[in-house]
Amino acid sequence: MTDPTTTDADALRPLPADGKPSGGPRRLLRAVMGDLRAVDGALYAAVAATPTPTLDRTLRHLSHAADHSKISFGIAAALALGGKRPRRAAFAGVGAIAVASASANLLGKRLVRRARPDREAARVTVDRHVPMPTSASFPSGHTASAVAFATAVGVVLPPAAVPLGALASAVGYSRIHTGVHYPGDVAAGAVLGIASAAAALAAAAATATPSERTQALLAAARSWPRISIDTALRR
């Protein structure tokens, strides 16, 4: 008689008192994470295998230009020259970058420690190559900073939300296109960027001076009687 296989052993093992297999939730979580990693790798491979000679150079330059948030800082400098509200948007955006960068590099990458993609094995064309970073892959710091800047500036200066959001999306995709990040890294970076912008905006609101808050309240109070009277007359 042969020794029992792993499947046989699992079948012969008695069930716990509640009738549910032991380790069920953990086993399910591992299975789900394995499936997500498989999808992530398949998407990465699909992008690597798709010929896009027209886009390769543009996205490579964009990815390189986004190093150290150079694009965002340049936009912030231009906004700072545009008046009170654009200047406030620039400060909010820079603050969001600081939060996102610290969260991605000091926390996310050190906690997860995901290895970078194997660009050579995926046969990413050399025309797309940018220097492969030595830091961990998860999450994408470029994406986190770009999304944080776009979100914070867009909240303070709504007309800038769409163009900056499109730019942040392009930066995120460029990191996949150049082969230095998996799509999952970029998705996580985008979520982190939104959270970082929210944190930076909340901190800025909390540190507003009493005079600034008073002026805002007085402006609202001055407009309230006029609105009420106009409404009453229309009735």
Contacts in CASP RR format, 6 or more apart in sequence:
PFRMAT RR
TARGET T0000
AUTHOR 0000-0000-0000
METHOD contacts of the structure
MODEL  1
MTDPTTTDADALRPLPADGKPSGGPRRLLRAVMGDLRAVDGALYAAVAAT
PTPTLDRTLRHLSHAADHSKISFGIAAALALGGKRPRRAAFAGVGAIAVA
SASANLLGKRLVRRARPDREAARVTVDRHVPMPTSASFPSGHTASAVAFA
TAVGVVLPPAAVPLGALASAVGYSRIHTGVHYPGDVAAGAVLGIASAAAA
LAAAAATATPSERTQALLAAARSWPRISIDTALRR
4 12 0 8 1.000
15 21 0 8 1.000
16 22 0 8 1.000
21 27 0 8 1.000
40 182 0 8 1.000
40 183 0 8 1.000
40 184 0 8 1.000
41 117 0 8 1.000
41 182 0 8 1.000
41 183 0 8 1.000
43 176 0 8 1.000
43 182 0 8 1.000
43 183 0 8 1.000
44 117 0 8 1.000
44 122 0 8 1.000
44 176 0 8 1.000
44 179 0 8 1.000
44 182 0 8 1.000
44 183 0 8 1.000
45 122 0 8 1.000
47 176 0 8 1.000
47 177 0 8 1.000
47 179 0 8 1.000
47 183 0 8 1.000
48 119 0 8 1.000
48 122 0 8 1.000
48 123 0 8 1.000
48 124 0 8 1.000
48 179 0 8 1.000
49 122 0 8 1.000
49 123 0 8 1.000
51 125 0 8 1.000
52 177 0 8 1.000
53 127 0 8 1.000
55 177 0 8 1.000
56 125 0 8 1.000
56 127 0 8 1.000
56 128 0 8 1.000
56 177 0 8 1.000
57 127 0 8 1.000
59 128 0 8 1.000
59 170 0 8 1.000
59 173 0 8 1.000
59 174 0 8 1.000
59 177 0 8 1.000
59 178 0 8 1.000
60 127 0 8 1.000
60 128 0 8 1.000
60 129 0 8 1.000
60 130 0 8 1.000
60 174 0 8 1.000
60 177 0 8 1.000
60 178 0 8 1.000
62 170 0 8 1.000
62 171 0 8 1.000
62 174 0 8 1.000
63 130 0 8 1.000
63 142 0 8 1.000
63 171 0 8 1.000
63 174 0 8 1.000
63 175 0 8 1.000
63 177 0 8 1.000
63 178 0 8 1.000
63 180 0 8 1.000
64 130 0 8 1.000
65 71 0 8 1.000
66 72 0 8 1.000
66 142 0 8 1.000
66 146 0 8 1.000
66 171 0 8 1.000
66 174 0 8 1.000
67 142 0 8 1.000
69 97 0 8 1.000
69 101 0 8 1.000
69 142 0 8 1.000
69 145 0 8 1.000
69 146 0 8 1.000
69 149 0 8 1.000
71 146 0 8 1.000
71 167 0 8 1.000
71 171 0 8 1.000
72 93 0 8 1.000
72 94 0 8 1.000
72 97 0 8 1.000
72 145 0 8 1.000
72 146 0 8 1.000
72 149 0 8 1.000
73 94 0 8 1.000
73 97 0 8 1.000
75 90 0 8 1.000
75 149 0 8 1.000
75 153 0 8 1.000
75 164 0 8 1.000
76 90 0 8 1.000
76 91 0 8 1.000
76 93 0 8 1.000
76 94 0 8 1.000
76 149 0 8 1.000
76 153 0 8 1.000
77 90 0 8 1.000
79 86 0 8 1.000
79 87 0 8 1.000
79 89 0 8 1.000
79 90 0 8 1.000
79 153 0 8 1.000
79 157 0 8 1.000
79 160 0 8 1.000
80 86 0 8 1.000
80 87 0 8 1.000
80 90 0 8 1.000
80 91 0 8 1.000
81 87 0 8 1.000
85 156 0 8 1.000
85 157 0 8 1.000
86 157 0 8 1.000
88 156 0 8 1.000
89 152 0 8 1.000
89 153 0 8 1.000
89 154 0 8 1.000
89 156 0 8 1.000
89 157 0 8 1.000
89 160 0 8 1.000
90 153 0 8 1.000
91 204 0 8 1.000
92 152 0 8 1.000
92 153 0 8 1.000
92 155 0 8 1.000
92 156 0 8 1.000
92 197 0 8 1.000
92 200 0 8 1.000
92 201 0 8 1.000
92 204 0 8 1.000
93 148 0 8 1.000
93 149 0 8 1.000
93 152 0 8 1.000
93 153 0 8 1.000
93 197 0 8 1.000
93 200 0 8 1.000
94 149 0 8 1.000
95 152 0 8 1.000
95 200 0 8 1.000
95 204 0 8 1.000
96 148 0 8 1.000
96 149 0 8 1.000
96 151 0 8 1.000
96 152 0 8 1.000
96 193 0 8 1.000
96 196 0 8 1.000
96 197 0 8 1.000
96 199 0 8 1.000
96 200 0 8 1.000
96 201 0 8 1.000
97 145 0 8 1.000
97 148 0 8 1.000
97 149 0 8 1.000
98 200 0 8 1.000
99 148 0 8 1.000
99 196 0 8 1.000
99 197 0 8 1.000
99 199 0 8 1.000
99 200 0 8 1.000
100 141 0 8 1.000
100 144 0 8 1.000
100 145 0 8 1.000
100 147 0 8 1.000
100 148 0 8 1.000
100 149 0 8 1.000
100 192 0 8 1.000
100 193 0 8 1.000
100 196 0 8 1.000
100 197 0 8 1.000
101 141 0 8 1.000
101 144 0 8 1.000
101 145 0 8 1.000
103 144 0 8 1.000
103 192 0 8 1.000
103 193 0 8 1.000
103 195 0 8 1.000
103 196 0 8 1.000
104 139 0 8 1.000
104 140 0 8 1.000
104 141 0 8 1.000
104 144 0 8 1.000
104 145 0 8 1.000
104 189 0 8 1.000
104 192 0 8 1.000
105 135 0 8 1.000
105 141 0 8 1.000
108 136 0 8 1.000
108 138 0 8 1.000
108 139 0 8 1.000
108 192 0 8 1.000
109 135 0 8 1.000
109 136 0 8 1.000
109 137 0 8 1.000
109 138 0 8 1.000
109 139 0 8 1.000
110 136 0 8 1.000
112 136 0 8 1.000
112 138 0 8 1.000
112 139 0 8 1.000
113 136 0 8 1.000
113 138 0 8 1.000
114 136 0 8 1.000
114 137 0 8 1.000
114 138 0 8 1.000
114 182 0 8 1.000
114 185 0 8 1.000
115 136 0 8 1.000
115 137 0 8 1.000
116 132 0 8 1.000
116 133 0 8 1.000
116 136 0 8 1.000
116 137 0 8 1.000
116 180 0 8 1.000
116 181 0 8 1.000
117 137 0 8 1.000
117 179 0 8 1.000
117 180 0 8 1.000
117 181 0 8 1.000
117 182 0 8 1.000
119 129 0 8 1.000
119 132 0 8 1.000
119 179 0 8 1.000
119 180 0 8 1.000
122 179 0 8 1.000
124 178 0 8 1.000
124 179 0 8 1.000
128 177 0 8 1.000
128 178 0 8 1.000
128 179 0 8 1.000
129 178 0 8 1.000
129 179 0 8 1.000
130 178 0 8 1.000
130 180 0 8 1.000
132 180 0 8 1.000
133 180 0 8 1.000
137 180 0 8 1.000
137 181 0 8 1.000
137 182 0 8 1.000
137 185 0 8 1.000
138 182 0 8 1.000
138 184 0 8 1.000
138 185 0 8 1.000
138 188 0 8 1.000
139 185 0 8 1.000
139 186 0 8 1.000
139 188 0 8 1.000
139 189 0 8 1.000
139 192 0 8 1.000
140 172 0 8 1.000
140 175 0 8 1.000
140 181 0 8 1.000
140 185 0 8 1.000
140 186 0 8 1.000
140 188 0 8 1.000
140 189 0 8 1.000
141 189 0 8 1.000
141 192 0 8 1.000
142 171 0 8 1.000
142 172 0 8 1.000
142 175 0 8 1.000
143 168 0 8 1.000
143 171 0 8 1.000
143 172 0 8 1.000
143 175 0 8 1.000
143 181 0 8 1.000
143 185 0 8 1.000
143 186 0 8 1.000
143 189 0 8 1.000
143 190 0 8 1.000
143 193 0 8 1.000
144 189 0 8 1.000
144 190 0 8 1.000
144 192 0 8 1.000
144 193 0 8 1.000
144 196 0 8 1.000
145 193 0 8 1.000
146 167 0 8 1.000
146 168 0 8 1.000
146 171 0 8 1.000
146 172 0 8 1.000
147 165 0 8 1.000
147 168 0 8 1.000
147 189 0 8 1.000
147 190 0 8 1.000
147 192 0 8 1.000
147 193 0 8 1.000
147 194 0 8 1.000
147 197 0 8 1.000
148 192 0 8 1.000
148 193 0 8 1.000
148 194 0 8 1.000
148 196 0 8 1.000
148 197 0 8 1.000
148 200 0 8 1.000
149 164 0 8 1.000
149 168 0 8 1.000
149 197 0 8 1.000
150 161 0 8 1.000
150 164 0 8 1.000
150 165 0 8 1.000
150 167 0 8 1.000
150 168 0 8 1.000
151 193 0 8 1.000
151 194 0 8 1.000
151 197 0 8 1.000
151 198 0 8 1.000
152 197 0 8 1.000
152 200 0 8 1.000
152 201 0 8 1.000
153 160 0 8 1.000
153 161 0 8 1.000
153 164 0 8 1.000
154 160 0 8 1.000
154 161 0 8 1.000
154 164 0 8 1.000
155 161 0 8 1.000
155 197 0 8 1.000
155 201 0 8 1.000
156 201 0 8 1.000
168 190 0 8 1.000
172 181 0 8 1.000
172 186 0 8 1.000
172 190 0 8 1.000
173 186 0 8 1.000
175 181 0 8 1.000
175 185 0 8 1.000
175 186 0 8 1.000
176 182 0 8 1.000
176 183 0 8 1.000
176 186 0 8 1.000
END
